[in-house]
Amino acid sequence: MFKNYKNIKTRVKGIGNCSLWVADNDAKRRKGFKGVSKPRRNQGMLFVYDEDVNHPFTMSGVKFPLKMIFLDRYFNVLEVLVGRPGIKSIKPSVNYRYVI
């Protein structure tokens, strides 16, 4: 589904074992899940930033709801938000380093 993306397997608290595509540059982060019908259960994407950020995420072109888990640099959960198709953007109330 995502050629040229690294894929990692990890356990996510409250979800279980997951397979995550790594979005580690601007182009991959912009693409996200745009144009994807729906990933399989426990498949997702890990958005990686080099420093703490607080960028909004757009749901433009995403066809299914997304649970977004915002993490600090130590992978502690900071905030969990749900994005739905048709919502313009989602922005957490905190700075984050990673998003699942």
N, CA, C and O atoms as CSV, one atom per row, in Angstrom:
chain,resi,resn,atom,element,x,y,z
A,1,MET,N,N,0.826,-1.191,0.000
A,1,MET,CA,C,0.000,0.000,0.000
A,1,MET,C,C,0.875,1.261,0.000
A,1,MET,O,O,0.547,2.243,-0.666
A,2,PHE,N,N,1.975,1.233,0.738
A,2,PHE,CA,C,2.864,2.385,0.827
A,2,PHE,C,C,4.275,1.962,0.451
A,2,PHE,O,O,5.093,1.650,1.316
A,3,LYS,N,N,4.551,1.954,-0.846
A,3,LYS,CA,C,5.885,1.601,-1.318
A,3,LYS,C,C,6.870,2.660,-0.844
A,3,LYS,O,O,6.515,3.831,-0.716
A,4,ASN,N,N,8.080,2.256,-0.589
A,4,ASN,CA,C,9.158,3.148,-0.140
A,4,ASN,C,C,8.959,3.683,1.271
A,4,ASN,O,O,9.634,4.634,1.665
A,5,TYR,N,N,8.055,3.101,2.033
A,5,TYR,CA,C,7.884,3.476,3.436
A,5,TYR,C,C,8.455,2.348,4.287
A,5,TYR,O,O,8.254,1.172,3.986
A,6,LYS,N,N,9.156,2.708,5.334
A,6,LYS,CA,C,9.576,1.713,6.318
A,6,LYS,C,C,8.317,1.249,7.044
A,6,LYS,O,O,7.401,2.041,7.265
A,7,ASN,N,N,8.267,-0.028,7.415
A,7,ASN,CA,C,7.133,-0.561,8.165
A,7,ASN,C,C,7.669,-1.175,9.446
A,7,ASN,O,O,8.597,-1.983,9.423
A,8,ILE,N,N,7.067,-0.778,10.571
A,8,ILE,CA,C,7.496,-1.335,11.853
A,8,ILE,C,C,6.333,-2.059,12.515
A,8,ILE,O,O,5.167,-1.728,12.300
A,9,LYS,N,N,6.668,-3.026,13.303
A,9,LYS,CA,C,5.684,-3.759,14.104
A,9,LYS,C,C,5.928,-3.364,15.555
A,9,LYS,O,O,7.064,-3.400,16.028
A,10,THR,N,N,4.877,-2.993,16.253
A,10,THR,CA,C,5.020,-2.574,17.642
A,10,THR,C,C,3.722,-2.820,18.392
A,10,THR,O,O,2.668,-3.027,17.790
A,11,ARG,N,N,3.811,-2.795,19.675
A,11,ARG,CA,C,2.631,-2.934,20.533
A,11,ARG,C,C,2.234,-1.539,20.999
A,11,ARG,O,O,3.061,-0.792,21.521
A,12,VAL,N,N,0.969,-1.196,20.806
A,12,VAL,CA,C,0.447,0.106,21.215
A,12,VAL,C,C,-0.520,-0.117,22.367
A,12,VAL,O,O,-1.492,-0.863,22.249
A,13,LYS,N,N,-0.234,0.546,23.484
A,13,LYS,CA,C,-1.059,0.392,24.688
A,13,LYS,C,C,-2.525,0.684,24.370
A,13,LYS,O,O,-2.851,1.721,23.791
A,14,GLY,N,N,-3.392,-0.232,24.751
A,14,GLY,CA,C,-4.818,-0.060,24.539
A,14,GLY,C,C,-5.304,-0.528,23.178
A,14,GLY,O,O,-6.510,-0.601,22.941
A,15,ILE,N,N,-4.366,-0.849,22.269
A,15,ILE,CA,C,-4.754,-1.299,20.933
A,15,ILE,C,C,-4.239,-2.708,20.656
A,15,ILE,O,O,-4.957,-3.542,20.104
A,16,GLY,N,N,-3.001,-2.965,21.041
A,16,GLY,CA,C,-2.396,-4.270,20.798
A,16,GLY,C,C,-1.287,-4.174,19.772
A,16,GLY,O,O,-0.724,-3.102,19.548
A,17,ASN,N,N,-0.976,-5.305,19.148
A,17,ASN,CA,C,0.089,-5.344,18.149
A,17,ASN,C,C,-0.352,-4.601,16.895
A,17,ASN,O,O,-1.466,-4.793,16.408
A,18,CYS,N,N,0.530,-3.754,16.379
A,18,CYS,CA,C,0.210,-2.927,15.216
A,18,CYS,C,C,1.331,-2.986,14.190
A,18,CYS,O,O,2.495,-3.210,14.522
A,19,SER,N,N,0.953,-2.782,12.952
A,19,SER,CA,C,1.875,-2.627,11.844
A,19,SER,C,C,1.750,-1.170,11.388
A,19,SER,O,O,0.672,-0.734,10.985
A,20,LEU,N,N,2.851,-0.423,11.451
A,20,LEU,CA,C,2.801,1.015,11.170
A,20,LEU,C,C,3.751,1.390,10.039
A,20,LEU,O,O,4.926,1.026,10.066
A,21,TRP,N,N,3.244,2.118,9.045
A,21,TRP,CA,C,4.095,2.714,8.023
A,21,TRP,C,C,4.677,3.982,8.616
A,21,TRP,O,O,3.975,4.718,9.310
A,22,VAL,N,N,5.942,4.248,8.356
A,22,VAL,CA,C,6.623,5.393,8.949
A,22,VAL,C,C,6.626,6.565,7.964
A,22,VAL,O,O,7.214,6.491,6.885
A,23,ALA,N,N,5.957,7.643,8.364
A,23,ALA,CA,C,5.931,8.882,7.582
A,23,ALA,C,C,6.955,9.821,8.218
A,23,ALA,O,O,6.653,10.523,9.183
A,24,ASP,N,N,8.166,9.823,7.667
A,24,ASP,CA,C,9.273,10.522,8.308
A,24,ASP,C,C,9.828,11.689,7.500
A,24,ASP,O,O,10.925,12.175,7.774
A,25,ASN,N,N,9.062,12.141,6.494
A,25,ASN,CA,C,9.463,13.353,5.772
A,25,ASN,C,C,8.195,14.117,5.378
A,25,ASN,O,O,7.084,13.602,5.506
A,26,ASP,N,N,8.374,15.338,4.903
A,26,ASP,CA,C,7.213,16.192,4.606
A,26,ASP,C,C,6.271,15.569,3.585
A,26,ASP,O,O,5.054,15.618,3.764
A,27,ALA,N,N,6.805,14.989,2.528
A,27,ALA,CA,C,5.958,14.404,1.485
A,27,ALA,C,C,5.108,13.255,2.034
A,27,ALA,O,O,3.913,13.179,1.748
A,28,LYS,N,N,5.704,12.380,2.804
A,28,LYS,CA,C,4.968,11.250,3.379
A,28,LYS,C,C,3.952,11.727,4.409
A,28,LYS,O,O,2.845,11.191,4.477
A,29,ARG,N,N,4.310,12.723,5.210
A,29,ARG,CA,C,3.363,13.248,6.207
A,29,ARG,C,C,2.187,13.933,5.525
A,29,ARG,O,O,1.052,13.810,5.985
A,30,ARG,N,N,2.441,14.655,4.431
A,30,ARG,CA,C,1.349,15.310,3.696
A,30,ARG,C,C,0.404,14.281,3.085
A,30,ARG,O,O,-0.811,14.479,3.081
A,31,LYS,N,N,0.952,13.193,2.572
A,31,LYS,CA,C,0.123,12.155,1.944
A,31,LYS,C,C,-0.751,11.456,2.986
A,31,LYS,O,O,-1.950,11.276,2.770
A,32,GLY,N,N,-0.162,11.067,4.101
A,32,GLY,CA,C,-0.927,10.370,5.129
A,32,GLY,C,C,-1.773,9.249,4.542
A,32,GLY,O,O,-1.272,8.414,3.790
A,33,PHE,N,N,-3.061,9.233,4.887
A,33,PHE,CA,C,-3.974,8.209,4.382
A,33,PHE,C,C,-4.871,8.723,3.255
A,33,PHE,O,O,-5.907,8.120,2.975
A,34,LYS,N,N,-4.495,9.821,2.609
A,34,LYS,CA,C,-5.288,10.349,1.493
A,34,LYS,C,C,-5.391,9.299,0.396
A,34,LYS,O,O,-4.387,8.721,-0.020
A,35,GLY,N,N,-6.606,9.059,-0.066
A,35,GLY,CA,C,-6.834,8.141,-1.168
A,35,GLY,C,C,-6.878,6.671,-0.790
A,35,GLY,O,O,-7.093,5.823,-1.656
A,36,VAL,N,N,-6.681,6.350,0.478
A,36,VAL,CA,C,-6.724,4.958,0.935
A,36,VAL,C,C,-8.160,4.611,1.292
A,36,VAL,O,O,-8.821,5.372,1.999
A,37,SER,N,N,-8.658,3.460,0.808
A,37,SER,CA,C,-10.024,3.048,1.125
A,37,SER,C,C,-10.203,2.854,2.617
A,37,SER,O,O,-11.047,3.501,3.238
A,38,LYS,N,N,-9.419,1.974,3.186
A,38,LYS,CA,C,-9.416,1.743,4.626
A,38,LYS,C,C,-8.321,0.730,4.928
A,38,LYS,O,O,-8.273,-0.326,4.297
A,39,PRO,N,N,-7.440,1.027,5.880
A,39,PRO,CA,C,-6.412,0.043,6.226
A,39,PRO,C,C,-7.026,-1.134,6.974
A,39,PRO,O,O,-8.129,-1.041,7.512
A,40,ARG,N,N,-6.297,-2.232,6.995
A,40,ARG,CA,C,-6.754,-3.390,7.768
A,40,ARG,C,C,-6.676,-3.085,9.258
A,40,ARG,O,O,-6.005,-2.140,9.673
A,41,ARG,N,N,-7.351,-3.877,10.043
A,41,ARG,CA,C,-7.348,-3.708,11.494
A,41,ARG,C,C,-5.909,-3.716,12.012
A,41,ARG,O,O,-5.091,-4.527,11.580
A,42,ASN,N,N,-5.615,-2.820,12.926
A,42,ASN,CA,C,-4.298,-2.676,13.561
A,42,ASN,C,C,-3.189,-2.298,12.587
A,42,ASN,O,O,-2.014,-2.556,12.849
A,43,GLN,N,N,-3.561,-1.685,11.457
A,43,GLN,CA,C,-2.583,-1.071,10.572
A,43,GLN,C,C,-2.711,0.428,10.730
A,43,GLN,O,O,-3.812,0.949,10.909
A,44,GLY,N,N,-1.607,1.111,10.665
A,44,GLY,CA,C,-1.658,2.552,10.813
A,44,GLY,C,C,-0.412,3.203,10.291
A,44,GLY,O,O,0.344,2.617,9.515
A,45,MET,N,N,-0.206,4.431,10.730
A,45,MET,CA,C,0.936,5.200,10.285
A,45,MET,C,C,1.545,5.894,11.497
A,45,MET,O,O,0.836,6.371,12.383
A,46,LEU,N,N,2.859,5.940,11.515
A,46,LEU,CA,C,3.588,6.657,12.546
A,46,LEU,C,C,4.195,7.895,11.899
A,46,LEU,O,O,5.077,7.792,11.046
A,47,PHE,N,N,3.716,9.068,12.311
A,47,PHE,CA,C,4.255,10.333,11.838
A,47,PHE,C,C,5.404,10.716,12.766
A,47,PHE,O,O,5.227,10.783,13.983
A,48,VAL,N,N,6.570,10.963,12.200
A,48,VAL,CA,C,7.785,11.229,12.968
A,48,VAL,C,C,8.266,12.647,12.663
A,48,VAL,O,O,8.357,13.046,11.503
A,49,TYR,N,N,8.570,13.395,13.713
A,49,TYR,CA,C,9.121,14.741,13.580
A,49,TYR,C,C,10.460,14.800,14.315
A,49,TYR,O,O,10.665,14.092,15.301
A,50,ASP,N,N,11.363,15.643,13.831
A,50,ASP,CA,C,12.693,15.772,14.432
A,50,ASP,C,C,12.687,16.568,15.727
A,50,ASP,O,O,13.620,16.473,16.525
A,51,GLU,N,N,11.644,17.348,15.934
A,51,GLU,CA,C,11.515,18.159,17.146
A,51,GLU,C,C,10.033,18.255,17.496
A,51,GLU,O,O,9.173,17.863,16.708
A,52,ASP,N,N,9.746,18.773,18.669
A,52,ASP,CA,C,8.351,18.933,19.075
A,52,ASP,C,C,7.668,19.943,18.165
A,52,ASP,O,O,8.233,20.988,17.844
A,53,VAL,N,N,6.443,19.620,17.753
A,53,VAL,CA,C,5.662,20.470,16.853
A,53,VAL,C,C,4.223,20.529,17.350
A,53,VAL,O,O,3.846,19.813,18.277
A,54,ASN,N,N,3.439,21.374,16.736
A,54,ASN,CA,C,2.002,21.419,17.002
A,54,ASN,C,C,1.277,21.803,15.724
A,54,ASN,O,O,0.563,22.805,15.676
A,55,HIS,N,N,1.470,20.995,14.691
A,55,HIS,CA,C,0.836,21.216,13.400
A,55,HIS,C,C,-0.568,20.620,13.406
A,55,HIS,O,O,-0.789,19.579,14.026
A,56,PRO,N,N,-1.519,21.260,12.729
A,56,PRO,CA,C,-2.832,20.625,12.568
A,56,PRO,C,C,-2.740,19.508,11.524
A,56,PRO,O,O,-1.877,19.539,10.646
A,57,PHE,N,N,-3.616,18.544,11.627
A,57,PHE,CA,C,-3.746,17.477,10.639
A,57,PHE,C,C,-5.031,17.707,9.870
A,57,PHE,O,O,-6.066,18.021,10.459
A,58,THR,N,N,-4.970,17.552,8.566
A,58,THR,CA,C,-6.164,17.709,7.742
A,58,THR,C,C,-6.768,16.337,7.438
A,58,THR,O,O,-6.050,15.348,7.291
A,59,MET,N,N,-8.076,16.296,7.348
A,59,MET,CA,C,-8.778,15.060,6.980
A,59,MET,C,C,-9.162,15.078,5.498
A,59,MET,O,O,-9.886,14.199,5.032
A,60,SER,N,N,-8.686,16.059,4.775
A,60,SER,CA,C,-8.968,16.182,3.348
A,60,SER,C,C,-8.489,14.934,2.609
A,60,SER,O,O,-7.317,14.568,2.701
A,61,GLY,N,N,-9.383,14.290,1.887
A,61,GLY,CA,C,-9.036,13.106,1.109
A,61,GLY,C,C,-9.007,11.815,1.903
A,61,GLY,O,O,-8.727,10.759,1.335
A,62,VAL,N,N,-9.289,11.864,3.210
A,62,VAL,CA,C,-9.325,10.657,4.041
A,62,VAL,C,C,-10.774,10.188,4.111
A,62,VAL,O,O,-11.673,10.969,4.425
A,63,LYS,N,N,-10.996,8.909,3.819
A,63,LYS,CA,C,-12.349,8.376,3.647
A,63,LYS,C,C,-12.906,7.638,4.859
A,63,LYS,O,O,-14.003,7.085,4.784
A,64,PHE,N,N,-12.181,7.617,5.966
A,64,PHE,CA,C,-12.620,6.857,7.135
A,64,PHE,C,C,-12.173,7.587,8.393
A,64,PHE,O,O,-11.245,8.394,8.332
A,65,PRO,N,N,-12.811,7.325,9.538
A,65,PRO,CA,C,-12.405,7.976,10.790
A,65,PRO,C,C,-11.004,7.518,11.213
A,65,PRO,O,O,-10.611,6.379,10.962
A,66,LEU,N,N,-10.272,8.410,11.846
A,66,LEU,CA,C,-8.936,8.097,12.342
A,66,LEU,C,C,-8.840,8.415,13.821
A,66,LEU,O,O,-9.214,9.505,14.255
A,67,LYS,N,N,-8.338,7.463,14.593
A,67,LYS,CA,C,-7.970,7.740,15.984
A,67,LYS,C,C,-6.515,8.174,15.934
A,67,LYS,O,O,-5.655,7.437,15.452
A,68,MET,N,N,-6.244,9.370,16.433
A,68,MET,CA,C,-4.898,9.923,16.387
A,68,MET,C,C,-4.338,9.997,17.802
A,68,MET,O,O,-4.922,10.631,18.681
A,69,ILE,N,N,-3.195,9.339,18.012
A,69,ILE,CA,C,-2.555,9.295,19.321
A,69,ILE,C,C,-1.300,10.156,19.250
A,69,ILE,O,O,-0.353,9.826,18.537
A,70,PHE,N,N,-1.297,11.249,19.984
A,70,PHE,CA,C,-0.178,12.188,19.999
A,70,PHE,C,C,0.766,11.817,21.149
A,70,PHE,O,O,0.337,11.647,22.291
A,71,LEU,N,N,2.060,11.694,20.824
A,71,LEU,CA,C,3.060,11.208,21.772
A,71,LEU,C,C,4.191,12.210,21.943
A,71,LEU,O,O,4.503,12.974,21.029
A,72,ASP,N,N,4.806,12.199,23.130
A,72,ASP,CA,C,5.985,13.031,23.336
A,72,ASP,C,C,7.227,12.280,22.858
A,72,ASP,O,O,7.120,11.183,22.308
A,73,ARG,N,N,8.402,12.870,23.068
A,73,ARG,CA,C,9.640,12.256,22.577
A,73,ARG,C,C,9.978,10.943,23.267
A,73,ARG,O,O,10.811,10.183,22.773
A,74,TYR,N,N,9.339,10.665,24.408
A,74,TYR,CA,C,9.546,9.403,25.130
A,74,TYR,C,C,8.433,8.396,24.848
A,74,TYR,O,O,8.365,7.349,25.492
A,75,PHE,N,N,7.571,8.707,23.898
A,75,PHE,CA,C,6.433,7.877,23.496
A,75,PHE,C,C,5.347,7.802,24.563
A,75,PHE,O,O,4.572,6.845,24.587
A,76,ASN,N,N,5.280,8.793,25.440
A,76,ASN,CA,C,4.167,8.896,26.384
A,76,ASN,C,C,2.971,9.503,25.651
A,76,ASN,O,O,3.130,10.427,24.854
A,77,VAL,N,N,1.783,8.983,25.921
A,77,VAL,CA,C,0.571,9.504,25.295
A,77,VAL,C,C,0.251,10.869,25.894
A,77,VAL,O,O,0.160,11.024,27.112
A,78,LEU,N,N,0.082,11.854,25.016
A,78,LEU,CA,C,-0.250,13.209,25.434
A,78,LEU,C,C,-1.728,13.522,25.236
A,78,LEU,O,O,-2.356,14.173,26.071
A,79,GLU,N,N,-2.269,13.050,24.121
A,79,GLU,CA,C,-3.660,13.358,23.781
A,79,GLU,C,C,-4.123,12.384,22.710
A,79,GLU,O,O,-3.328,11.948,21.877
A,80,VAL,N,N,-5.412,12.040,22.729
A,80,VAL,CA,C,-6.009,11.178,21.717
A,80,VAL,C,C,-7.202,11.924,21.132
A,80,VAL,O,O,-8.081,12.373,21.868
A,81,LEU,N,N,-7.231,12.057,19.811
A,81,LEU,CA,C,-8.331,12.731,19.125
A,81,LEU,C,C,-8.856,11.835,18.018
A,81,LEU,O,O,-8.131,10.977,17.515
A,82,VAL,N,N,-10.113,12.028,17.635
A,82,VAL,CA,C,-10.701,11.275,16.531
A,82,VAL,C,C,-11.038,12.243,15.412
A,82,VAL,O,O,-11.758,13.222,15.608
A,83,GLY,N,N,-10.500,11.948,14.233
A,83,GLY,CA,C,-10.809,12.732,13.042
A,83,GLY,C,C,-11.814,11.989,12.198
A,83,GLY,O,O,-11.726,10.771,12.042
A,84,ARG,N,N,-12.766,12.714,11.655
A,84,ARG,CA,C,-13.795,12.110,10.810
A,84,ARG,C,C,-13.747,12.739,9.428
A,84,ARG,O,O,-13.408,13.914,9.289
A,85,PRO,N,N,-14.087,11.960,8.401
A,85,PRO,CA,C,-14.127,12.544,7.057
A,85,PRO,C,C,-15.018,13.789,7.056
A,85,PRO,O,O,-16.072,13.818,7.691
A,86,GLY,N,N,-14.577,14.794,6.343
A,86,GLY,CA,C,-15.349,16.033,6.269
A,86,GLY,C,C,-14.892,17.098,7.248
A,86,GLY,O,O,-15.203,18.276,7.067
A,87,ILE,N,N,-14.153,16.702,8.293
A,87,ILE,CA,C,-13.613,17.686,9.231
A,87,ILE,C,C,-12.410,18.342,8.552
A,87,ILE,O,O,-11.551,17.661,7.992
A,88,LYS,N,N,-12.363,19.657,8.611
A,88,LYS,CA,C,-11.278,20.361,7.921
A,88,LYS,C,C,-9.912,20.045,8.515
A,88,LYS,O,O,-8.992,19.673,7.787
A,89,SER,N,N,-9.770,20.191,9.830
A,89,SER,CA,C,-8.474,19.886,10.433
A,89,SER,C,C,-8.630,19.550,11.911
A,89,SER,O,O,-9.647,19.841,12.540
A,90,ILE,N,N,-7.576,18.924,12.438
A,90,ILE,CA,C,-7.518,18.530,13.841
A,90,ILE,C,C,-6.201,19.046,14.388
A,90,ILE,O,O,-5.146,18.847,13.785
A,91,LYS,N,N,-6.264,19.707,15.530
A,91,LYS,CA,C,-5.032,20.202,16.142
A,91,LYS,C,C,-5.074,19.893,17.625
A,91,LYS,O,O,-6.007,20.300,18.317
A,92,PRO,N,N,-4.074,19.177,18.122
A,92,PRO,CA,C,-4.034,18.877,19.550
A,92,PRO,C,C,-3.740,20.134,20.365
A,92,PRO,O,O,-3.295,21.148,19.826
A,93,SER,N,N,-3.990,20.055,21.642
A,93,SER,CA,C,-3.763,21.201,22.530
A,93,SER,C,C,-2.338,21.243,23.066
A,93,SER,O,O,-1.986,22.143,23.828
A,94,VAL,N,N,-1.520,20.275,22.671
A,94,VAL,CA,C,-0.151,20.166,23.179
A,94,VAL,C,C,0.847,19.999,22.026
A,94,VAL,O,O,0.470,19.632,20.913
A,95,ASN,N,N,2.105,20.271,22.308
A,95,ASN,CA,C,3.174,19.964,21.355
A,95,ASN,C,C,3.438,18.469,21.402
A,95,ASN,O,O,3.271,17.843,22.449
A,96,TYR,N,N,3.843,17.896,20.295
A,96,TYR,CA,C,4.061,16.451,20.207
A,96,TYR,C,C,5.274,16.178,19.331
A,96,TYR,O,O,5.739,17.066,18.616
A,97,ARG,N,N,5.794,14.941,19.382
A,97,ARG,CA,C,6.928,14.521,18.557
A,97,ARG,C,C,6.527,13.434,17.572
A,97,ARG,O,O,7.071,13.348,16.470
A,98,TYR,N,N,5.562,12.596,17.982
A,98,TYR,CA,C,5.102,11.486,17.158
A,98,TYR,C,C,3.579,11.439,17.177
A,98,TYR,O,O,2.938,11.899,18.122
A,99,VAL,N,N,3.011,10.869,16.105
A,99,VAL,CA,C,1.562,10.646,16.040
A,99,VAL,C,C,1.334,9.277,15.429
A,99,VAL,O,O,1.924,8.934,14.405
A,100,ILE,N,N,0.478,8.506,16.065
A,100,ILE,CA,C,0.054,7.230,15.490
A,100,ILE,C,C,-1.368,7.427,15.025
A,100,ILE,O,O,-1.979,6.499,14.495
